[in-house]
Amino acid sequence: MKEELKHAVLLVIDVQKDFCPGGALAVNGGDRIIPLINKIMEKFERVVATQDWHPVEHTSFAVNHKGKKVLDTVAVHGITQVLWPEHCVQGTEGADFHPDLEKRYFNLILRKGMNPELDSYSAFFENDKTTSTGLEYYLKGLGLSHVYICGLATDYCVYYSAMDALKLGFQTLLIEDATQGVDLPSGSVAHAIAQMKNAGIKVIGSSELW
């Protein structure tokens, strides 16, 4: 193991059935990164996996807004909310981690998006930008200074998690080939990666971990 990885955590973001091909909100090719993520997890002493865990009445579901459709936006308590298909509903098969993901490496599973009136893209904060998930204190309490990020999706939950990690003072690294994006609208993955680089997030390939 590289010496710096002893002070690092790997965040595995939302590798769940509903975000993989065949799921309710599938990322095209989302399952292709799983074998690589499994290899990467072996390199880290600390792995945190996040899991969208929505109640059926969640505000992000288009079905819960009369007259609205998927990808419409609404304002919820002053926060712009994109409306999605029902996905990752608590206790359903779609909310499960993909069966090929090696869960034995997980030290912590962090469930997010449980408040019916507030979505949570980031692993660190809900979408009001102030309600903490507690992950910051867990990592700092363990003395971890570096956050490596992989998973789904590059231009949504991976992006927001990485940006928040950086704002909280962590050295933040995106493992680009171990992420997959929605790219909706077209170009959003490239835009998200450019924004992360400009902010000071280091974008690496998995080969740099070996």
Summary of the structure (lengths in Angstrom):
residues: 210
radius of gyration: 16.2
end to end distance: 7.8
largest distance: 54.6
contacts: 694
relative contact order: 0.19
helix: 30%
strand: 25%
